[in-house]
């Protein structure tokens, strides 16, 4: 079944179609939420909230546009809203150092069995500016087109192209800072 048929069934209230759609989206939605919030539990809550918003807004989705980009934009907005709430009422408890290390290692929802190259990539991404990290996430990890990213972030296409190029250059530099021998043949 193609995505448009699945969406039409969801709009008509087909619970099974919605379950199939959620299963297809949940990993990406959680990954984006985790990227912004950097906290597993907060990301789970926001992923759930984002999927609820998607469900309630299905009738406003314009068929023929990129559905995934639309869902990720909703997810991003939910995460940013939550960050604003957290800043308004900051946590009073201190996190143990072990939790901070674990969160930093898994910020980008990397699989547990990631190889050394992936681990190096994710460590290097921690040092990128927020705008560059966001660009790498949306373009290279989530696979969105630059035009979709421009719409999602309300930026001119030229700005997105420039940021994407600069983000990759900065990422390459950070990788080499962490491991100067990376990419060197033995």
Secondary structure, DSSP 4 states (H G I P E B T S, - for coil): --HHHHHHHHHTT-HHHHHHHHHHHHHHHHHHHHHHH--HHHHHHHHHHHHHHHHHHGGG--TTS-HHHHHHHHHHHHHHHHHHHHHHT---SPPPHHHHHHHHHTTT---TT--HHHHHHHHHHTTS-HHHHHHIIIIIIS---HHHHHHHHT--HHHHHHHHHHHHHHHHHHHHHH-TTTT---
